[in-house]
Amino acid sequence: MGELILLKLGGSVITDKSRPFTAREDVIARLGREICDILKERPDVRIVIGHGSGSFGHHVAHRYQTHLGDIGEDSWYGLAATSRAAAQLHRIVVDVLFDVGVPVLSVQPSASALCHSGNLMSLDTHLVTAATASRLVPVVYGDVAIDDALGFTIISTEKIFDYLCSHFHVSRIVLAGIVDGVFDRDPLRDPEARRYSDITPGDWDAIRRQLSGSYATDVTGGMASKVERMIALVERHPEMSVSIVSGEIPENTAQCLRDVTLEGGTTIHSGGSSTRDRMTPPNPLDTMLA
């Protein structure tokens, strides 16, 4: 098998997070066509897609605090409601990607995932192995999971990717969301926000202190949590890199999958020069996306 890339289609870009249960099917289709182009150009590349829950799962999970587990009489009902909402979006994503030509295969994480205190301990990877070997594209998603300490919890796409990295040789992770990288504050609200072009483990403590508030916060943690998990990943797998880019910009995701250097975005890697002196001015495209 050739290069294996894990691609997340963030809930912020595939749904309208301000409107509950609103998928952006046109954006999903466009991203699907970009993925098709890569698969045709590079038949040696294998891609596993994951996607967030956006205005589907997060909307319901927040209502029932599903990420905290069994905390009240409505908790288990909330688990079922969150599972249903996440699956609703997953069905839309899989159907749209398939319709534009991506040979996707749905993989339901909650069918086999087991957690302990919010940490993903086991997940059946046999279907992912078989699918990628057969040039299919498995699609996982942020889902609920049984937890032996909490009763149940939520597993984000990043947690699933983390687990897959311990079982497969992953060369790169691409996180395609609404914003074009990691900024010191929310660029969709503040056009003066400054982007970090790259982040290393040695930089992270200082950078985290500079992040204002908890922009893009959701029930799985928000931007800081996502970056922290990716930092831990590149520390364990120093040969791997992580790109955080805007999937809102046409061809941005495709270029990142091609490993072309982008003008925007943030790269997380195990070493290199400090980013404290490498913050870039706002990208005009980011202001346009607000």
C-alpha positions in Angstrom: 0.0 0.0 0.0 1.3 3.5 -0.8 1.0 6.7 1.2 -1.8 6.7 3.7 -3.4 10.1 4.5 -6.1 10.8 7.1 -8.4 13.6 6.0 -10.9 15.2 8.3 -13.8 17.2 6.8 -14.6 19.5 9.8 -18.1 20.0 11.0 -17.5 23.7 10.6 -17.2 23.4 6.9 -19.6 20.6 6.0 -22.5 22.0 8.1 -23.8 25.5 9.0 -23.0 25.4 12.7 -25.3 28.4 13.3 -28.3 26.4 12.1 -29.1 23.0 13.7 -29.2 20.0 11.3 -28.1 21.9 8.3 -25.6 20.2 6.0 -23.8 22.1 3.3 -24.2 19.4 0.6 -22.7 21.7 -2.1 -19.5 22.0 -0.1 -19.3 18.3 0.6 -19.8 17.6 -3.1 -17.0 20.0 -4.1 -14.6 18.5 -1.5 -15.6 15.1 -2.9 -14.6 16.1 -6.4 -11.3 17.3 -5.1 -10.7 14.0 -3.4 -11.6 12.2 -6.7 -9.0 14.2 -8.5 -6.3 13.1 -6.1 -7.3 9.4 -6.3 -7.1 9.6 -10.1 -3.8 11.5 -10.1 -2.1 9.3 -7.5 -3.4 5.7 -7.6 -0.8 4.8 -4.9 -2.4 7.1 -2.3 -4.8 5.7 0.2 -7.2 8.0 2.0 -9.3 7.5 5.2 -11.9 10.2 5.6 -13.3 11.3 8.9 -15.8 14.1 9.5 -17.1 16.1 12.5 -20.7 16.4 13.6 -21.1 20.1 13.2 -24.7 21.4 13.7 -26.0 17.8 14.0 -24.2 15.9 16.8 -22.8 18.8 18.7 -26.2 20.5 18.9 -27.8 17.4 20.5 -24.7 16.5 22.6 -24.6 20.0 24.1 -28.2 19.7 25.2 -27.7 16.4 27.0 -24.0 16.9 28.0 -23.4 13.6 26.4 -19.6 14.0 26.5 -19.8 13.8 30.3 -21.4 10.4 30.4 -24.2 9.1 32.6 -24.9 12.2 34.7 -28.7 12.3 34.9 -32.0 10.6 34.2 -32.0 11.8 30.6 -28.4 10.9 29.9 -29.0 7.6 28.1 -31.7 9.1 26.0 -29.3 11.8 25.1 -26.8 9.1 24.1 -29.3 7.7 21.7 -30.3 11.1 20.4 -26.6 12.1 19.8 -25.9 8.8 18.1 -28.9 9.4 15.8 -27.9 12.9 14.9 -24.3 12.0 14.2 -25.5 9.1 12.0 -27.8 11.5 10.1 -25.0 13.7 9.0 -22.8 10.7 8.3 -25.4 9.3 5.9 -25.5 12.6 4.1 -21.7 12.8 3.8 -21.4 9.2 2.5 -24.2 9.6 0.0 -22.9 12.9 -1.4 -19.3 11.7 -1.6 -20.4 8.5 -3.4 -22.6 10.4 -5.8 -19.6 12.5 -7.0 -17.5 9.4 -7.5 -15.6 8.8 -4.3 -15.6 5.0 -3.6 -16.5 5.4 0.1 -17.3 2.8 2.6 -19.2 3.7 5.8 -17.5 2.7 9.1 -19.5 3.3 12.3 -17.1 3.8 15.2 -19.7 3.2 18.0 -20.2 -0.3 16.7 -16.8 -1.4 18.2 -15.3 1.5 20.1 -14.6 1.1 23.9 -13.4 3.9 26.1 -12.1 4.5 29.6 -12.6 7.9 31.2 -13.0 9.5 27.8 -9.9 7.8 26.2 -10.4 5.5 23.2 -8.9 2.2 24.2 -10.0 -0.1 21.4 -11.6 0.1 18.0 -12.0 -2.6 15.3 -9.7 -1.7 12.4 -10.3 -4.7 10.2 -12.7 -3.0 7.9 -10.4 0.0 7.4 -7.6 -2.4 6.6 -9.6 -4.3 4.0 -11.1 -1.2 2.5 -7.9 0.6 1.9 -6.2 -2.5 0.5 -9.0 -2.7 -2.0 -8.7 1.1 -2.9 -12.0 2.0 -1.2 -12.1 5.1 1.0 -13.3 4.3 4.6 -15.3 7.1 6.2 -15.4 7.4 10.0 -16.9 10.1 12.1 -17.2 11.7 15.5 -19.5 9.4 17.4 -20.6 8.1 20.8 -18.9 5.2 22.5 -19.4 3.0 25.5 -17.1 4.0 28.4 -16.4 1.6 31.3 -15.9 4.5 33.7 -18.4 7.1 32.5 -21.1 4.8 31.0 -20.5 6.4 27.6 -18.8 9.4 26.1 -18.1 11.0 22.7 -15.1 10.2 20.5 -14.0 12.9 18.2 -12.6 12.3 14.8 -9.2 13.4 16.1 -9.3 10.7 18.8 -10.2 8.1 16.1 -7.3 9.4 13.9 -5.0 9.1 16.9 -6.0 5.5 17.4 -5.6 4.7 13.7 -2.1 6.2 13.7 -1.1 3.6 16.3 -2.2 0.8 14.0 -1.3 2.1 10.5 1.7 3.9 9.0 0.2 7.3 8.4 2.3 9.8 6.5 0.1 12.9 6.9 -3.1 14.1 8.5 -5.1 16.9 6.9 -7.7 18.8 9.0 -10.0 20.8 6.6 -12.2 23.2 8.5 -13.7 26.6 8.1 -10.6 28.7 9.0 -7.2 28.5 7.2 -5.0 27.3 10.1 -4.4 28.2 13.7 -4.8 31.8 14.7 -4.2 33.7 17.9 -7.9 34.5 17.9 -11.0 33.7 15.9 -10.3 35.0 12.3 -14.0 34.8 11.4 -14.7 37.5 14.0 -11.5 39.4 14.1 -9.9 40.3 10.7 -6.7 41.3 12.6 -6.2 37.7 13.8 -2.7 36.4 13.0 -1.9 32.9 11.8 0.8 30.6 13.0 2.4 29.1 9.8 3.8 26.1 11.7 3.7 24.8 15.2 6.2 22.4 16.9 5.9 20.7 20.3 8.5 23.1 21.7 6.4 26.1 20.7 3.0 24.9 21.8 3.0 26.0 25.5 3.7 29.6 24.5 1.3 29.6 21.6 -1.5 28.2 23.7 -1.2 31.0 26.2 -1.6 33.5 23.3 -4.9 32.0 22.1 -7.7 34.2 23.1 -10.8 32.7 24.6 -11.9 29.3 23.2 -12.8 30.1 19.6 -14.4 27.2 17.7 -15.2 25.5 21.0 -17.6 22.5 20.9 -18.3 19.5 23.0 -15.1 17.8 21.9 -12.8 20.7 22.9 -12.3 23.3 20.2 -9.2 24.4 18.4 -6.8 24.3 21.3 -7.8 20.7 22.1 -7.4 19.6 18.5 -4.0 21.1 18.2 -2.9 19.6 21.5 -3.9 16.1 20.3 -2.0 16.6 17.1 1.1 17.9 18.9 1.0 14.6 21.0 0.7 12.6 17.7 3.7 14.2 16.0 5.7 13.6 19.2 4.9 9.9 19.1 5.3 9.8 15.3 7.9 12.3 14.3 7.9 11.3 10.7 4.3 12.5 10.3 3.0 16.0 9.8 -0.4 17.5 10.3 -1.9 20.3 8.1 -4.8 22.5 9.3 -6.3 24.3 6.3 -9.5 25.9 5.1 -11.8 23.5 3.2 -13.9 26.5 2.4 -11.4 27.7 -0.2 -11.8 25.7 -3.4 -8.9 23.5 -4.3 -7.2 24.2 -1.0 -7.8 20.7 0.3 -6.8 19.1 -3.0 -3.5 21.0 -3.0 -2.8 20.0 0.6 -3.5 16.3 -0.3 -1.0 16.8 -3.2 1.5 18.0 -0.5 1.8 21.4 -2.3 3.0 24.2 -0.1 0.0 26.5 0.5 0.1 30.2 1.2 -2.2 29.7 4.2 -2.8 27.0 6.7 -0.8 25.7 9.6 1.6 22.8 9.7 2.2 20.9 12.9 5.4 18.9 12.9 8.0 17.5 15.3 10.8 19.9 14.8 11.9 23.1 13.1 12.2 26.8 14.0 10.0 28.5 16.5 6.8 30.0 15.3 6.8 32.7 17.9 8.5 35.0 15.4 6.7 33.5 12.3 3.1 34.8 12.7 1.7 36.0 9.4 -0.6 38.9 8.7 -4.3 38.1 8.0 -5.1 36.5 4.7 -7.7 38.6 2.7 -9.5 35.3 1.9 -10.0 34.7 5.6 -11.8 38.0 6.0 -14.0 37.2 3.0 -15.1 34.0 4.7 -16.4 35.8 7.8 
